[in-house]
Amino acid sequence: MTPRQQSILVGAVVTGLLSTSYLGLINTICCLGVIVGGIVTTQQYAARSPGAIASGDGAVLGASAGAAGAVFSALFDVMLRPLGLDSQAIQQNVQEQLMQNMGGQGMSPEMMQQMQGDAPGLLSATGIALLLLNVVVFAIFGAIGGALGTTLFGEDEAGASGTGQAVEAEGIDE
C-alpha cells in the first residue's frame, strides 16, 4: 500500500468514526468531523512522504478520504445498529428528549410519530440515495480539510528554498 493510500485509509477511518454514534453530533457543526478527517489525511501523508504537498494535492487527498469516510460511516452505523448506538438512533433519542422537554407543544401525535419513524435501510433506495449524498458532501468538506491540512502540515517550497538562499547569502558575506 502506498503512503498516499495509507493516508487516505487513516483519514477515512477517522472520518467514519467521527460521523457515527454520539461522535456524529460533531458533524452538526459544519461537518467538523469530516474536516478533521481531511486534516488527518494530509498530516499522515506529510509525515510519510518527503517533499512539499501542494494545496491541490491536499484537497484531493481530503476529498478521497471524505468519500471513503462516508462509506465507513454507513458501515459503522450498520454494525452499531443492533446496540442502538448508530447515528440515527442517537438523533432519534435527542429528538425525543427535545419533544419531551417541549411537552409536545404545537405538535400533533401524528407529527410526533412521523418524526420518530424508522431509519431507511442501507440497501433501500432511500438508503443508497442518502449514502451517495453523503459521499458527495463528505468529499467536499474533506477537500476543505485537506486544503487546511496542507497549510498546517505541508512544507512550503518557497519558504524552504528562501531559507536556504538566505543561509548561502550569509556564508558569502563572511
C-alpha positions in Angstrom: 0.0 0.0 0.0 1.4 3.4 -1.0 1.8 6.2 1.5 -1.0 8.0 -0.3 -3.4 5.1 0.1 -2.4 4.6 3.7 -3.1 8.2 4.5 -6.4 8.1 2.8 -7.4 5.0 4.7 -6.4 6.5 8.0 -8.3 9.7 7.2 -11.4 7.7 6.0 -11.5 5.7 9.2 -11.2 8.9 11.3 -14.0 10.5 9.2 -16.1 7.4 9.6 -15.7 7.2 13.3 -16.4 10.9 13.8 -19.5 10.5 11.8 -21.3 7.8 13.7 -22.8 7.2 17.1 -22.5 10.1 19.6 -19.5 11.4 17.7 -21.7 12.0 14.7 -23.1 15.1 16.5 -19.7 16.7 15.8 -20.8 17.0 12.2 -23.7 19.3 13.1 -21.0 22.0 13.4 -20.4 22.5 9.7 -19.2 18.8 9.1 -16.4 19.3 11.6 -15.7 15.6 11.8 -15.2 15.3 8.1 -12.9 18.3 8.0 -10.8 16.8 10.8 -10.6 13.6 8.8 -9.3 15.6 5.8 -6.7 17.3 8.0 -5.6 14.0 9.5 -5.2 12.6 6.0 -2.9 15.4 4.9 -0.9 15.2 8.2 -0.4 11.5 7.6 0.7 12.0 4.1 3.1 14.8 5.0 4.6 12.5 7.7 5.0 9.6 5.3 6.3 11.3 2.1 9.2 13.6 1.6 8.8 17.0 0.0 6.1 19.6 -0.1 2.4 18.9 -0.6 0.6 21.3 -3.0 -2.8 22.5 -1.6 -4.5 20.9 -4.6 -3.0 17.5 -3.6 -4.2 18.0 0.0 -7.7 18.8 -1.3 -7.7 15.6 -3.4 -6.4 13.6 -0.5 -9.1 15.0 1.8 -11.8 14.6 -0.8 -10.8 10.9 -1.3 -10.8 10.3 2.5 -14.1 12.1 2.9 -15.8 10.0 0.2 -14.4 6.8 1.7 -15.3 8.0 5.2 -19.0 8.3 4.1 -18.9 4.6 3.2 -17.1 3.7 6.5 -19.7 5.8 8.4 -22.5 3.8 6.9 -20.8 0.5 7.6 -20.1 1.5 11.2 -23.8 2.6 11.6 -24.9 -0.9 10.4 -22.6 -2.6 12.9 -23.7 -0.4 15.8 -27.5 -0.6 14.9 -28.1 -3.8 17.0 -26.7 -2.0 20.0 -28.8 1.1 19.4 -25.6 3.2 19.0 -26.0 4.1 15.3 -26.3 7.8 14.4 -30.0 7.5 13.5 -30.8 6.1 16.9 -28.8 8.8 18.6 -30.5 11.5 16.6 -33.9 10.0 17.4 -33.1 9.9 21.1 -32.1 13.6 21.0 -35.3 14.5 19.2 -37.4 12.5 21.7 -35.7 14.4 24.6 -36.4 17.7 22.9 -40.0 16.8 22.4 -40.4 15.7 26.0 -38.8 18.9 27.2 -41.2 20.9 25.0 -44.1 18.8 26.3 -45.3 18.2 22.7 -46.4 21.8 22.4 -47.6 22.6 18.9 -47.2 19.0 17.6 -49.9 16.6 16.9 -49.4 12.9 17.9 -49.2 12.0 14.1 -46.4 14.6 13.6 -44.5 13.3 16.6 -44.9 9.7 15.4 -43.7 10.7 11.9 -40.5 12.3 13.4 -39.8 9.1 15.3 -40.0 6.9 12.2 -37.6 4.1 11.4 -34.4 4.9 9.5 -34.2 3.7 5.9 -32.1 0.5 5.4 -28.7 0.9 3.8 -29.8 -1.2 0.8 -33.1 0.5 0.3 -33.4 3.1 -2.5 -33.6 5.9 0.2 -30.5 4.5 2.0 -28.5 4.3 -1.2 -29.5 7.9 -2.1 -28.5 9.1 1.3 -25.2 7.3 1.0 -24.5 8.9 -2.3 -25.4 12.3 -1.0 -23.1 11.7 2.0 -20.3 10.7 -0.4 -20.6 14.0 -2.3 -21.0 16.2 0.8 -18.2 14.4 2.7 -15.9 14.7 -0.3 -16.5 18.5 -0.4 -15.8 19.0 3.3 -12.9 16.5 3.2 -11.3 18.6 0.4 -11.7 21.7 2.7 -10.0 19.7 5.5 -7.3 18.5 3.1 -6.5 22.0 2.0 -6.4 23.2 5.6 -4.1 20.3 6.5 -1.8 21.3 3.7 -1.4 24.8 5.2 -0.9 23.3 8.6 1.4 20.3 7.8 2.7 20.7 4.3 6.1 22.1 3.7 6.2 25.4 2.0 8.6 25.1 -1.0 9.1 28.8 -1.3 9.9 29.1 2.4 12.3 26.2 2.3 14.2 27.4 -0.7 14.2 31.0 0.6 15.7 29.9 3.9 18.5 28.1 2.0 19.3 31.1 -0.1 19.5 33.3 3.0 21.9 30.9 4.6 24.1 30.8 1.5 24.0 34.6 1.2 25.2 34.9 4.8 28.0 32.5 4.2 29.2 34.5 1.2 29.3 37.8 3.2 31.5 36.3 5.9 
